[in-house]
Amino acid sequence: INRTNLCCDQPFATPISSSSSTPSSFSVIQSSLKQLNIEGYFSFKNFDHAAKDFGNRYHFLPSAVLYPKSVSDISSTIKHVFDMGVTTDLTVAARGHGHSLEGQAQAYQGVVINMESLRAPAMRFHTGNQELPFVDVSAGELWINILHESLKLGLTPKSWTDYLHLTVGGTLSNAGISGQAFKHGPQINNVYQLEVVTGKGEVITCSEEKNADLFYGVLGGLGQFGIITRARIALEPAPKKVKWIRVLYSDFSTFSYDQEHLISSENSFDYIEGFVIINRTGLLNNWRSTFNPKDPLLAKEFSSEGKVLYCLEVAKYFNPEETTKTDQNVDVLLSKLNYIQSTLFQSEVSYVDFLDRVHVSEMKLQEKGLWDIPHPWLNLLIPKSKIHDFAREVFGKILTDTSHGPILIYPVNKSKWRKGTSVVTPEEDVMYLIAFLSSAMPSSTGKDGVEYILNKNKKILNFCRKAHIGMKQYLPHYTTQEDWKGHFGPQWETFKRRKSTYDPLAILAPGQRIFRRAS
Ligand code: FAD
């Protein structure tokens, strides 16, 4: 059966709060799942959480949630659904930490698999080969837990996301990009092997050498070809401390020139990101609690009011005994940059505190009830050759302030990225990740409401299309087959072929809205 080229244009196109379902279909599905012999369990009620995600805009209620104890629980469930064939339209979604933005980890009237409950076999470190240590983890493991366990052995994964309370399976299904990607590539570069349960229920181990087509397909594969159950992650010796530095620019060309220079130098920082600040007052005062100005008197005179500013954020890892050498190294690196001299701010923190920095903001927002609100985010990859056109139009013209949330901007080298994965990127060696990380007030119809922000996002996307920017969405979200085809471009045929090979009934990850379940 190859009906997976049918894409969903209709049923998922708008955010819906779905609580209606035919009771008879519910009970048939539930009684058939109850018959499965599994170590974990199914829950058929109280699963509102499985219809929620960080985006907080899409809510699709499933029929059941599986809390697996073993890989075989997952494969039995999928095999069962696969064996039901086209007699049902039951789908299955792996849910990592549910930090998707548009319902990608949800399954309307389907089965959601709560990947965090898959804890066996336990995390296992392999340090025999000191050159290439690695750890085998469950794909439902949170990156923060892997960090803490690795540090006990003086080791660490190499490439991160800005926020660590995400699962391995969730980030590997996208790419996992952060300030280390210019050096190590994204997280999908730093895995040696995966265990995957396909849409037919088969359990397959894959790597660059073994079942390579599945391995490459699953990396950045938006959950379409299988559920990742285990991953082998590359490690390196962990530093103890981090010099964390921020400097400001008022000119975009100077800012991007310096960022590009830094990502292409051999001896550079260990982390390179940046963000845009539009029309914010009191900016430098806000930084003072964590970042100290190098020259407090000069910094005091600097006014950010009414300006578009670009903040370069860099970090250098070190161990306490290397402090002097690291300071010298950082001074040399900074001396080659053309930032506004009075705006050099620095801080020294532990490696854990640096990597887990967004969690601190999360706690503060949680306290104020501002974490679980709608997040109409937009993440784009822009080719280097068009970044100036993009910046000119978007920063200052389309967007007049950054009060909705941070706008990250930093370049990465594609030469560091593993080739042949499912991730779609612009066709140039250097591209910028630009993340519009907006938060919206739940019931507002004003400038801080969802509609207003979505409208701004749409304007940015329209501009990219009209100006032929060659942009690709990261964490992509589309609702029609034409749009998905456009997103994948020449990779569409491979993506479709892999879907019909590994998930021919299109059972998996229906929330991505790429393929329609064969029924
Ligand atoms: P979920 O939302 O649960 O799932 C995401 C998708 O992957 C779904 O389609 C799901 O079905 C599928 N999936 C989940 N687990 C598996 C599995 N084991 N096997 C196969 N498919 C699976 N991303 C970056 O790259 N860099 C960042 O710096 C970054 N920062 C972020 C900060 C915050 C605060 C948030 C909320 C998100 C951030 N993201 C970032 C995006 C994040 O990486 C993705 O949204 C990721 O998918 C979330 O992981 P999760 O475990 O919550 O996945």
Boltz pocket constraint, residues with backbone or C-beta under 6 A from the ligand:
constraints:
  - pocket:
      binder: B
      contacts: [[A, 53], [A, 54], [A, 93], [A, 94], [A, 95], [A, 96], [A, 97], [A, 98], [A, 99], [A, 100], [A, 101], [A, 104], [A, 105], [A, 106], [A, 115], [A, 139], [A, 140], [A, 160], [A, 161], [A, 162], [A, 163], [A, 165], [A, 166], [A, 167], [A, 168], [A, 169], [A, 170], [A, 171], [A, 173], [A, 174], [A, 175], [A, 176], [A, 177], [A, 178], [A, 222], [A, 223], [A, 224], [A, 226], [A, 227], [A, 228], [A, 229], [A, 358], [A, 475], [A, 509], [A, 511], [A, 512]]
      max_distance: 6.0
